């Protein structure tokens, strides 16, 4: 008899977990996936492309309804999980139904942060996190609204680019001295800023939001230095928080995320967590790749094989506002590191490689990211690059041909 396995969350982590289980233990589990969004799992990374009109909402769907059915998975979307009873091993849904489980996986992802400033609850204040947010932002852009995006990290840049390309006038305000400060150094961030501004987005750095102006709806944004920006709408894209509320109420240990061990198990028997909602060895990852690595480990474990997740080398490899950006490893460099830089602002290309003890330990690429995955492989494997050091900056083809 198949073991009932319930996954709360119908996003990219959940879809990958089911895919990994299908490779290893098809038929061993009766899988039910529960999600509150009214659609099948989709590629959240491509939401900005939907916003920009480059792809349709249907194009980013991860698996068809036929795929889920053919793999024997019950998908309950548009119906949130309201509570979990770990003693009864039962999940209660918003429609009043209950679902029994033998093993329970949390893949609930994250929620968008809203700044705690006056006016944050006015009509016209939005977030950029899911497909429902995108539908509202497309409406704003089509009305040629003036939009202020708060946050100059990945989410903020993607929101600003998509809204601007869809037709709105966009100002992006960021608290820090550079864009994507967690992934880029100053020269890389400066190049990205210039590329973003060329695409029609005004960028304001060192800009702290004091309040959202307006009475019945948004009329502008006031900064802490007294400057004001006229706006018809505001989009908060200043960060995310692991979605742990359901687990916490159920008595499952939570710090910043749901605390799990190397097999993605919580301290509660039969309960696991993967993706942005999980906290492993004190770390919460807000990226897709660690979630996929965690899904593979958990699938191995559920298939009865030994597997441990030891953490991820974080990497960003995306089109940010239409500009190729890659960052991985120790890109800021320690004192005993060797740094090689190529900076060509006219061509819109920046490359920085960080080496230590003969191995590549970090990299930043802006503009030309064709060799990003090769650099990431070198960082993760700690392969010696001594024989190709002189040509490493110029990419895989030249470096490997000279080293041969």
C-alpha positions in Angstrom: 0.0 0.0 0.0 1.3 3.4 -1.0 2.4 5.7 1.8 0.4 9.0 2.0 2.8 11.9 1.4 1.5 15.5 1.6 3.4 18.5 0.3 2.2 22.0 1.4 3.2 24.5 -1.2 2.8 24.3 -5.0 5.8 26.1 -6.2 9.2 25.3 -7.8 10.5 23.4 -4.8 7.4 21.2 -4.6 7.4 20.5 -8.3 11.1 19.5 -8.2 10.6 17.2 -5.2 7.8 15.3 -7.0 10.0 15.0 -10.1 12.9 13.7 -8.0 10.5 11.2 -6.3 9.2 10.0 -9.6 12.8 9.1 -10.6 13.5 7.1 -7.5 10.3 5.8 -5.8 7.4 5.9 -8.2 4.5 4.1 -6.7 5.9 4.1 -3.2 4.0 7.2 -2.2 0.5 8.5 -2.7 1.4 12.2 -3.2 -0.9 15.1 -2.6 0.2 18.7 -3.3 -1.6 21.6 -1.7 -1.2 25.2 -2.9 -3.1 28.4 -2.3 -2.4 30.0 -5.7 -5.2 29.2 -8.2 -2.9 27.6 -10.7 -0.4 24.8 -11.3 3.2 25.3 -10.3 5.2 27.8 -12.4 8.7 29.2 -12.8 8.7 32.2 -10.4 12.0 33.4 -11.8 10.3 34.3 -15.1 7.5 36.4 -13.5 9.4 39.6 -14.6 9.4 38.3 -18.2 5.6 37.9 -18.0 5.4 41.4 -16.6 7.5 42.7 -19.4 5.4 40.9 -22.0 8.2 38.7 -23.2 6.4 35.5 -22.3 2.8 34.6 -21.3 1.7 33.4 -18.0 1.0 29.9 -19.5 4.5 29.8 -20.9 6.1 29.6 -17.4 4.0 26.6 -16.2 6.5 23.9 -15.0 4.4 20.8 -15.6 1.1 20.3 -17.4 -2.0 18.9 -15.7 -1.4 15.7 -17.7 2.0 15.3 -16.2 0.7 15.5 -12.6 -2.1 13.1 -13.4 0.2 10.6 -15.3 2.4 10.5 -12.2 -0.5 9.8 -9.9 -0.2 13.1 -8.0 -3.3 14.8 -6.6 -2.9 18.6 -6.9 -5.2 20.8 -4.9 -4.5 24.3 -6.0 -6.4 27.4 -5.0 -7.1 25.9 -1.6 -4.8 26.9 1.3 -3.8 24.6 4.1 -5.2 26.2 7.3 -3.7 24.0 10.0 -1.6 20.9 10.7 -2.2 18.4 13.5 1.0 16.6 14.0 -0.5 14.2 16.5 -3.2 13.0 14.2 -1.0 13.5 11.1 -3.7 15.5 9.4 -3.8 18.8 7.4 -7.0 20.9 7.4 -7.7 22.9 4.2 -9.5 26.2 3.7 -12.6 24.4 2.3 -13.0 22.3 5.5 -11.6 19.1 4.0 -8.8 17.2 5.8 -5.9 15.3 4.3 -4.2 12.5 6.2 -0.4 12.0 5.9 2.3 9.6 6.9 5.0 12.2 5.9 4.5 15.9 5.5 6.7 18.3 3.5 6.7 22.0 3.9 7.6 23.8 0.7 5.8 27.0 1.5 8.4 29.4 0.2 8.5 33.0 1.3 6.3 36.0 1.6 7.1 39.5 0.4 8.1 42.1 3.0 6.1 45.3 3.4 8.0 48.2 4.9 6.5 49.3 8.2 6.0 53.0 7.2 3.0 55.3 7.3 0.8 54.8 4.2 1.9 51.2 3.5 -1.7 50.0 3.7 -3.0 52.6 1.1 -4.8 51.4 -2.0 -2.1 51.4 -4.8 0.6 49.7 -2.7 1.6 46.4 -4.1 4.2 43.6 -3.7 6.0 41.6 -6.4 6.0 37.9 -5.4 3.5 35.8 -7.3 1.4 35.6 -10.5 -1.5 37.5 -8.8 0.8 40.4 -8.1 1.9 40.4 -11.7 -1.6 40.7 -13.0 -2.2 43.8 -10.9 1.2 45.3 -12.0 0.4 44.7 -15.7 -2.8 46.7 -15.2 -0.9 49.5 -13.7 1.6 49.6 -16.5 -1.0 49.6 -19.2 -2.6 52.6 -17.5 0.8 54.4 -17.9 0.9 55.0 -14.1 3.9 56.5 -12.3 5.3 53.7 -10.2 7.9 53.8 -7.4 9.6 50.4 -6.7 11.2 50.2 -3.3 14.2 47.8 -3.2 17.3 47.5 -5.4 17.9 43.8 -5.0 17.0 41.1 -7.5 13.2 41.4 -6.9 13.2 45.2 -7.1 15.2 45.3 -10.3 13.0 42.6 -12.0 9.8 44.5 -11.0 11.2 47.8 -12.2 12.3 46.5 -15.5 9.1 44.6 -16.2 6.8 47.5 -15.2 8.9 50.0 -17.3 8.9 47.7 -20.3 5.2 47.3 -20.0 4.7 51.1 -20.3 4.9 52.8 -16.9 7.3 55.5 -15.7 9.4 53.9 -13.0 11.6 55.2 -10.2 13.5 52.6 -8.2 14.6 53.7 -4.7 17.2 51.7 -2.8 18.5 52.1 0.8 22.0 51.0 0.0 24.9 52.6 -1.9 24.7 50.1 -4.7 22.3 47.7 -6.4 22.3 44.0 -5.5 24.8 44.6 -2.7 24.6 40.9 -1.6 25.7 39.7 -5.0 27.8 42.5 -6.6 30.8 44.6 -5.7 30.8 48.4 -6.4 32.2 48.3 -10.0 29.8 45.6 -11.0 26.8 47.3 -9.4 27.7 50.6 -11.0 27.8 49.0 -14.5 24.4 47.3 -13.8 22.9 50.7 -12.7 24.0 52.3 -15.9 22.5 49.5 -17.9 19.2 49.6 -16.0 19.0 53.4 -16.5 19.4 52.9 -20.2 16.3 50.9 -20.2 14.2 53.8 -18.8 14.3 53.2 -15.1 15.4 56.1 -12.8 17.6 54.8 -10.0 18.0 56.5 -6.6 20.6 55.1 -4.2 21.1 55.8 -0.5 17.3 56.5 -0.5 15.4 55.5 2.6 11.6 55.5 2.4 9.9 57.5 5.2 6.3 57.3 4.2 3.8 56.7 1.4 1.9 59.8 0.6 -1.8 60.0 0.0 -5.2 59.9 1.7 -7.5 57.6 -0.3 -4.8 56.3 -2.7 -1.1 56.7 -3.3 0.1 60.1 -4.5 3.8 59.8 -3.9 6.7 58.7 -1.7 8.6 60.8 0.8 12.2 59.9 1.6 13.9 60.4 5.0 16.0 63.2 3.6 12.8 65.2 2.7 12.7 64.5 -1.1 9.4 63.4 -2.6 8.6 61.4 -5.7 5.2 61.7 -7.4 3.6 58.3 -7.8 0.3 56.6 -8.6 1.5 53.3 -7.2 4.2 51.8 -5.0 5.7 48.3 -5.3 7.5 46.9 -2.3 10.2 44.6 -3.4 12.6 45.0 -0.6 13.0 41.4 0.5 11.3 38.2 1.5 10.6 36.3 4.7 10.4 32.5 5.0 6.7 31.5 5.2 6.7 29.6 8.5 3.4 30.7 10.1 1.6 27.4 9.6 4.5 25.3 10.9 5.0 27.5 13.9 1.4 27.2 15.0 1.6 23.5 14.6 4.5 23.4 17.1 7.2 22.6 14.6 10.5 24.3 15.6 11.1 27.5 13.7 13.9 30.1 14.0 14.1 32.3 10.9 12.9 29.2 8.9 11.7 25.7 9.7 14.7 24.1 11.3 15.8 20.9 9.5 18.8 18.6 9.7 21.0 17.2 6.9 18.1 15.0 5.7 15.7 17.9 5.6 13.9 16.5 8.7 12.4 18.7 11.4 12.4 17.7 15.0 8.8 16.5 14.6 8.5 12.9 13.4 7.5 12.6 9.7 7.7 16.4 9.0 10.3 17.9 6.6 10.9 21.2 4.9 12.7 22.3 1.7 13.3 25.6 -0.2 12.9 29.1 1.1 10.9 28.1 4.1 13.7 25.8 5.5 16.6 26.7 7.7 19.6 24.4 7.5 22.6 24.8 9.7 21.5 28.4 10.4 21.1 29.3 6.8 17.9 30.2 4.8 18.4 30.2 1.0 16.3 32.6 -1.1 17.4 31.0 -4.4 16.1 28.2 -6.6 19.2 26.0 -6.9 19.6 25.2 -3.2 15.9 24.2 -3.1 16.5 21.8 -6.0 19.6 20.3 -4.2 17.5 19.9 -1.1 14.7 18.2 -3.1 17.1 15.7 -4.5 18.5 14.8 -1.0 15.0 14.5 0.5 13.9 12.3 -2.4 16.9 10.0 -1.8 16.0 9.8 1.8 12.4 9.0 1.1 13.4 6.3 -1.3 15.3 4.6 1.5 18.8 5.6 0.6 21.4 7.5 2.6 21.8 11.1 1.5 22.8 14.3 3.3 22.5 17.9 2.4 25.6 19.8 3.5 24.7 23.3 2.3 24.9 25.1 -1.0 27.5 27.3 -2.7 25.1 30.2 -3.5 25.1 31.6 -7.0 23.0 34.1 -8.9 22.8 33.5 -12.7 20.0 35.5 -14.2 18.9 38.1 -16.6 18.5 41.1 -14.2 16.5 43.9 -15.9 17.5 42.3 -19.2 21.2 42.3 -18.3 23.2 39.1 -17.7 24.4 38.9 -14.1 26.3 36.1 -12.4 27.7 36.0 -8.9 29.0 33.0 -6.9 31.2 32.1 -3.9 33.5 34.5 -2.1 33.2 37.3 -4.7 34.3 40.1 -2.3 37.7 38.3 -1.6 39.6 37.9 1.7 43.0 39.4 2.3 44.9 36.3 1.2 43.0 36.1 -2.1 44.2 36.9 -5.6 41.8 39.1 -7.6 41.7 39.4 -11.4 39.4 42.0 -13.0 38.3 43.0 -16.5 36.2 46.1 -16.7 34.9 47.4 -20.0 32.0 49.9 -19.4 31.7 50.8 -23.1 30.9 47.2 -24.0 28.9 46.8 -20.8 31.1 43.9 -19.6 32.6 43.3 -16.1 34.4 40.2 -14.9 36.0 39.6 -11.5 37.6 36.3 -10.5 38.8 35.6 -7.0 41.4 32.9 -6.5 42.9 31.3 -3.4 45.5 28.6 -3.1 45.4 27.9 -6.8 41.6 27.4 -7.0 38.7 29.7 -8.1 36.7 30.7 -5.0 34.5 33.5 -6.3 33.3 35.2 -9.5 31.2 38.2 -10.6 30.1 38.7 -14.2 27.9 41.4 -15.7 27.0 41.7 -19.3 28.6 38.5 -20.7 27.7 35.5 -18.6 28.3 32.7 -21.2 30.9 31.0 -19.0 29.0 31.4 -15.7 28.2 27.7 -15.2 31.8 26.7 -15.9 33.1 29.1 -13.3 30.5 27.8 -10.9 31.6 24.3 -11.5 35.2 25.3 -10.8 34.2 27.0 -7.6 32.2 24.1 -6.3 34.8 21.5 -7.2 37.8 23.5 -6.0 39.7 22.3 -9.1 43.2 23.7 -9.5 43.3 26.4 -12.2 47.0 27.1 -11.9 47.8 26.0 -15.5 45.1 28.2 -17.0 45.3 31.2 -14.7 46.5 33.6 -17.4 43.6 32.8 -19.6 40.9 32.1 -17.1 39.4 35.5 -17.4 38.7 35.0 -21.1 36.4 32.0 -20.7 36.4 28.3 -21.0 37.3 27.8 -24.6 40.5 29.9 -24.4 41.5 28.7 -20.9 41.1 25.0 -21.6 42.8 25.2 -25.1 45.8 26.9 -23.7 46.1 24.5 -20.7 45.8 21.4 -22.9 
